[in-house]
Amino acid sequence: MDPFTVTIPRLTTQNLLLREYRQSDFDDFAAFYETERSCLIGGPMARELAWRALATHLGHWALRGYGFWAVEERATGRFCGHVGLWFPEGWMEPEVGWVLMGYAEGRGIALEAALAARAHAYGTLGWKTAVSMIDPANERSIRLARRMDCTFEGMFQHVRLGPMEIWRHPSPASLAGIGAGA
């Protein structure tokens, strides 16, 4: 039997490496999803369910050809969270999403990683548009969407997560004068 493999491209920014998940990322990943902080993105959840969530992220790469990257701080090698491109069944359209560990917040990591992911979506995958779906109570993510020049477009009722705000990213054409983000 031939092994099943999925190629996940690596993106390197000034301070970060967006890469495939590793087994060593799972403890931090699971610890985050066991906390109340994860309630804005579908948590909290038991460690076993966090494993399934991580496997879902990897499966998304196999099914769609894109997905979430593990974000690693280049200077330290530390796992900081996950950022990437997401379009699961039931989602209205492709999304740029981000989740950071608490120790990585407030340092510009989410912005740097999300801009790199969006640049990949537009430049490599040829996306013409993208959204970010954000829980209305997630003020940090709303601020980040604004920093990425996203505009509030309306609401979406997710069957499991409830009401979500739709934040529209600028199109590749509108970014042409300032670059696609990264």
C-alpha positions as CSV (number, residue, x, y, z in Angstrom):
1,M,0.0,0.0,0.0
2,D,1.3,3.4,-0.9
3,P,1.3,6.0,1.9
4,F,-1.1,8.9,1.5
5,T,0.8,12.2,1.6
6,V,-0.3,15.8,1.5
7,T,2.1,18.6,0.6
8,I,1.7,21.6,2.7
9,P,3.7,24.6,1.4
10,R,5.7,26.6,3.9
11,L,5.5,30.3,4.1
12,T,8.3,32.3,5.7
13,T,7.8,35.9,6.9
14,Q,10.2,38.2,8.7
15,N,9.5,36.6,12.1
16,L,7.4,33.6,11.4
17,L,7.3,30.2,9.7
18,L,3.9,29.0,8.6
19,R,4.3,25.2,8.3
20,E,2.6,21.8,8.6
21,Y,1.4,20.7,12.0
22,R,3.7,18.5,14.0
23,Q,2.9,16.0,16.8
24,S,4.8,18.4,19.2
25,D,2.3,21.2,18.5
26,F,-0.6,19.2,19.9
27,D,-0.1,19.8,23.6
28,D,-0.4,23.6,23.2
29,F,-3.2,23.1,20.6
30,A,-5.2,20.9,23.0
31,A,-4.4,23.1,26.1
32,F,-5.9,26.1,24.2
33,Y,-9.0,24.3,23.2
34,E,-9.6,23.1,26.8
35,T,-9.9,26.8,28.0
36,E,-12.8,29.2,28.0
37,R,-10.8,31.4,25.6
38,S,-11.7,28.9,22.8
39,C,-15.4,29.5,23.3
40,L,-15.4,32.1,20.5
41,I,-14.3,29.4,18.0
42,G,-16.2,26.3,19.0
43,G,-14.5,25.3,22.3
44,P,-14.0,24.5,24.9
45,M,-13.4,20.8,24.1
46,A,-11.8,17.8,25.6
47,R,-8.3,16.8,24.6
48,E,-9.7,14.0,22.5
49,L,-11.9,16.4,20.5
50,A,-9.0,18.8,20.1
51,W,-7.2,15.9,18.4
52,R,-10.1,15.5,16.0
53,A,-10.0,19.2,15.3
54,L,-6.3,19.1,14.5
55,A,-7.0,16.1,12.2
56,T,-9.8,18.1,10.5
57,H,-7.3,20.9,9.8
58,L,-5.0,18.4,8.1
59,G,-7.8,16.8,6.2
60,H,-8.9,20.1,4.9
61,W,-5.5,20.3,3.1
62,A,-6.1,16.9,1.5
63,L,-9.7,17.8,0.4
64,R,-9.2,21.5,-0.6
65,G,-5.5,21.9,-1.3
66,Y,-5.2,24.6,1.3
67,G,-5.9,25.0,5.0
68,F,-4.5,26.1,8.3
69,W,-0.8,26.3,9.0
70,A,0.9,25.9,12.3
71,V,2.6,29.3,13.1
72,E,6.1,29.0,14.5
73,E,8.1,31.9,15.8
74,R,11.4,31.7,13.9
75,A,13.6,33.1,16.6
76,T,12.4,30.6,19.2
77,G,10.9,27.7,17.3
78,R,7.8,28.0,19.5
79,F,4.3,27.1,18.2
80,C,2.2,30.2,18.4
81,G,-1.1,29.1,17.0
82,H,-2.7,28.4,13.6
83,V,-3.5,30.7,10.7
84,G,-4.8,29.9,7.3
85,L,-7.4,29.4,4.7
86,W,-10.6,27.6,5.5
87,F,-13.7,26.6,3.5
88,P,-15.5,23.7,5.3
89,E,-18.9,22.4,4.3
90,G,-21.6,24.9,5.5
91,W,-19.3,27.9,5.2
92,M,-20.5,30.7,3.0
93,E,-17.2,31.2,1.1
94,P,-13.5,30.8,1.6
95,E,-12.1,32.4,4.8
96,V,-8.8,33.7,6.2
97,G,-8.8,32.6,9.8
98,W,-6.5,32.8,12.8
99,V,-6.1,31.4,16.3
100,L,-3.2,32.4,18.6
101,M,-2.1,30.9,21.9
102,G,-2.4,33.5,24.7
103,Y,1.4,33.8,25.0
104,A,1.6,34.9,21.4
105,E,-1.0,37.7,21.5
106,G,-0.3,41.4,21.3
107,R,3.0,41.0,19.4
108,G,1.8,41.4,15.8
109,I,2.1,37.6,15.1
110,A,-1.6,37.2,14.0
111,L,-1.3,40.2,11.6
112,E,2.0,39.0,10.0
113,A,0.7,35.4,9.6
114,A,-2.8,36.4,8.3
115,L,-1.3,38.8,5.8
116,A,1.0,36.0,4.5
117,A,-2.0,33.5,4.3
118,R,-4.1,36.1,2.4
119,A,-1.2,36.8,0.0
120,H,-0.9,33.1,-0.6
121,A,-4.7,32.8,-1.3
122,Y,-4.6,35.7,-3.7
123,G,-1.2,35.2,-5.3
124,T,-0.8,31.4,-5.4
125,L,-4.4,30.1,-5.3
126,G,-5.9,32.9,-7.4
127,W,-8.7,33.8,-5.0
128,K,-10.5,36.9,-6.0
129,T,-12.1,37.5,-2.5
130,A,-12.0,36.3,1.0
131,V,-13.9,36.8,4.3
132,S,-13.1,36.3,7.9
133,M,-16.0,35.0,10.0
134,I,-15.8,36.4,13.5
135,D,-17.8,35.9,16.7
136,P,-19.3,39.3,17.6
137,A,-17.7,39.0,21.1
138,N,-14.2,38.5,19.7
139,E,-12.9,42.0,19.9
140,R,-9.3,41.1,19.3
141,S,-10.2,39.4,16.0
142,I,-12.4,42.3,14.9
143,R,-9.5,44.7,15.6
144,L,-7.2,42.5,13.5
145,A,-9.7,42.4,10.6
146,R,-9.8,46.2,10.7
147,R,-6.0,46.3,10.6
148,M,-6.1,44.1,7.5
149,D,-8.5,46.7,5.9
150,C,-11.4,44.3,6.0
151,T,-14.9,45.8,6.1
152,F,-17.9,44.6,8.0
153,E,-20.4,43.1,5.6
154,G,-23.2,41.6,7.7
155,M,-24.1,38.6,9.8
156,F,-24.1,34.8,9.2
157,Q,-25.9,32.3,11.3
158,H,-23.7,29.3,11.8
159,V,-25.6,26.1,12.7
160,R,-23.3,25.3,15.6
161,L,-21.4,28.5,16.4
162,G,-24.3,30.8,16.3
163,P,-24.2,34.4,14.9
164,M,-20.9,35.3,13.1
165,E,-19.8,38.7,11.7
166,I,-18.7,38.6,8.1
167,W,-15.6,40.7,7.5
168,R,-14.7,41.2,3.8
169,H,-11.0,41.3,2.8
170,P,-10.0,43.8,0.2
171,S,-9.8,42.3,-3.3
172,P,-6.4,41.5,-4.9
173,A,-7.1,44.3,-7.3
174,S,-7.6,46.9,-4.5
175,L,-4.4,45.7,-2.8
176,A,-2.4,46.1,-6.1
177,G,-1.1,49.5,-5.0
178,I,0.0,48.3,-1.6
179,G,0.7,44.6,-2.2
180,A,-1.3,41.6,-1.3
181,G,-0.5,41.9,2.3
182,A,2.8,40.2,3.0
